Amino acid sequence: MAQSDDPPFMKPFNELGGLATTVQPFKSIYDDLKQHLDVARNAFNFLTSKQQQQILLLLQTSSEQLQSQLLPPIVPETTPVQPQSVALAKAEAETATKKNQPSQLSEFHDLCKTMCSRSLRKYIVSHLSDIDNIRRGAASALKSAPEPAKLVLECVGRFFLQGSKAYVKDSPMISSRQASVLMLEFFLRLIGESEADIEIAESVKQEADTASALWRNRIQSEGGPTKVCEIDARGLLLFIACFGIPGVFKDEDIRDLLRVSNITEIGHLLKRCRMLAARIPDIIGNMKKNGMHVEAVDVVYTFGIEDKFPPQTLLTSFLQDSKEAWNRSRRNGPNMQKEASIKHLAALKSVIKCLEDKKMDPVELLPGFEFKENLVKLEKDIANLNKQIMESNKIPKRKAGGIEPSKKFNCQQIKRSRFTAAQESSLMASPSIISLNNTRASNYSIGMSPYDGLMPNLLDRGVLVVSKVILLLQL
């Protein structure tokens, strides 16, 4: 065997070179396999939870089939069983299978623990039909997250920057927005049920303040909270209730969000928010100032502050103001009377609906207004006023007195146009006019003022007028 001429210290390097030659193909295959796995993992993350479960089940089935092909089947020794025993064993097996399968709530818990915000939103989207079951355990699931506030903020994302035109019919963004708003509801539920305050990091608080301001600006650009849909306004209301109310929000903003959000469904959560409850007295004062007494009563009942703002006092003041305005309108015409009657009728109906929604009898709470009798009277008054207005519109307009018809007026103009310059010259040549002019000339010649002998001049002027009338009659 030929001996190598290399020195002894080169022997380890030669062995490493051979090892590198052997490892290089393995490293290339490993890199390709890792790249394929990364692509598959990214594609798997974009699937819904239901699709992910189906794929995992398919992989498990394929693995079992492959294992059964490679290994010989094991036939356990069994004893014959009676039909009833078979049915009982089957039922027990199904029960055990159900217990072993991960429940929806446990999956929700796992996603919260791992802070997978994107997967969590997809999970809620795929389980919107069974959201009541998830809602019951949502608070405890969020509590298991390392940072619940951060998880919820990331799960909400930035969908709120999209205008209302983006949520057209059958758009996937509709369900995504619904899932994000539900996450805010779950977080507010956690805040209300927690004995201690939920810690929110300063960076998360600043990001939330910026997001709520952007959300508000987008709604304002579309005409304000009263112009957007209910879920949009409710989402912003829940957002500031969870993360705080920035200084840019005025009482009017929160007032309109409360009006549009249908707070009866989330009132039990809102009244637990101390930040929002602290602003409610000022908001109710703003509502009273702007004539929104009925809306103020809804807020009072929602937050349970009937002792501070008695609903009976609010509604009595509202109805008295409406009645006084209606009485003042009786001095006006039918149109203004009708308008005031319609407004007063709407006020009575709004109070009745408000109290009936609260399971209260309007007659018992406000006995002095006789709702049923006033409703009938107002409807009858409006019908009579409509009849008066229709009859007044049918009466033709009378012609102004003392004005001749246009045809006669035109005839007189034609007759007057016949008074030619020649006729005027013949009038001026009459003896009375000539003598009048001679008299004025003599007055000037002897130095008399043209105003001397004013009365004779007036008489002469009368003669001139009579002469003109005679000539017109001759025509």
C-alpha positions, 0 to 999 in steps of 0.5 A: 500500500502506498504511503502518503507523502503528507506530513502527519498533522495533515491527517485530521484535515484530510479526514475532515475534507472527506467528511465535508464531501459526505455532509454537503449532499445531506445539507443540500437535501436538508435545506430543500426540505426545510424550505418546503416545510416553511412554505407549508407552515405559512400556507397552513397559518392562512387557513381557518381553524376548521380547515386546519383541523381537517388537514391534521385529521387527514394527516393522522389518518394517512399516518395510521394507514401507512403504519398498518401497511408496514406493521402486521395487524395485532388481533386482540383476544376477545370474548363474545359479547351480547348485542346489548353489551355491544351497544353499551361499549359503543356508547362508552367509546363515543363518550371517551372520544368526545372527552379526548377531542379538544373542545372549542373553549380549550382551543380558544384558551390555547390561542390566547396563551400563545398570543396568536392574535391573527389565528384567534381572529380567524378562529372567531370568524369560523365560529360566529354561529356558535359565539354564545358558547365562546362568550361564556368562557371568553373572559377566563381564556383572555385572562390566561394570555400573558398580555391580554390588552396587547393580544386584543389590540393586535387582534382588532388590527386596523380594520377601522380605517376602512370606510363604510363603502368597503363593507359591501354585501358578501364582503369577507371584511364584514365577518372580520370586523364582527370578530374584532368587535367581539374581541373588544366585548370579551376584553371589556367583560374581563375588565368588569369581572376582574377583581384587580385592574388589568395592566396595560403597558404604556406602549400599548396604551399609546398605540390604542390612543392613536388608533381610537383617534384615527377611528374617530377621524374616519367616522367624522369624515363620513358625517359623524357617528349618527351617519355610520352603522351600529357595529361601527359606532359600537366598536369605537365605543367599546374600544375607548371603554377598554383602552381609555378615552383620549382628550380628542373625544368630546362629550358630543362624540360619546353622546352620539356613540351611545345613541347609535350603538344600541347600548341596551345589548352591552349596557351591563358591560359599559356600566362596569367601565369606570372611565366611561361612567365618570363622563356620563353625568356631563353627557346627560347634561349635554343631552338635556341642553340639546333637548334629548331627554328621552335619549338621556333616560336610556343612558340613565337606565343603562348605567343605573343612575336613576337616583342622580337623574330621576327619569320622571323629572327628565321626561316631565320637563321634556313633555312640558316644553313640547306642550308649551311649543304646541300651545304657542303655535295656535296663534299661527297659521294652519301650516305652523299649527300642523308642524307643531302638532306633529312634533308634539305627537312624536314627543308623546310616542317617543316617551311611551316607547322609551318607558315600554322598552323599560317595562314601565307603565307611562300612565303610572310614571307620568299620570298628568299627561293623559297619553291615550286621550292626547294621542287621539286629539292630536291625530284628529287636529292634524287631520283637520289642519290638513283639510283646511290647508287643502281647501285654502289652496283651492280658493283662486286669488282675487284681482286687486281693486282699482286696477283696470284690466290690461286690455282697457289700459292698452286701449287708453295708451293707444288713444293717448298716442293719437295726441300728436304734436300738431294737436299740441301746437294747436292747443298752444295757439289757443287765445287763452294760452297766447294771452297767458304767455303775453302776460308772463312776458310783460311781467318780465319786462317790467322787472316783476318776479315770475312768482308775482301774481301766483294765484292768477297763474294757477287759474291760468294753469287751470284753464290750460288743463280744462282745454286739454280735457276738451280736446281729449273728449273731442277725440 
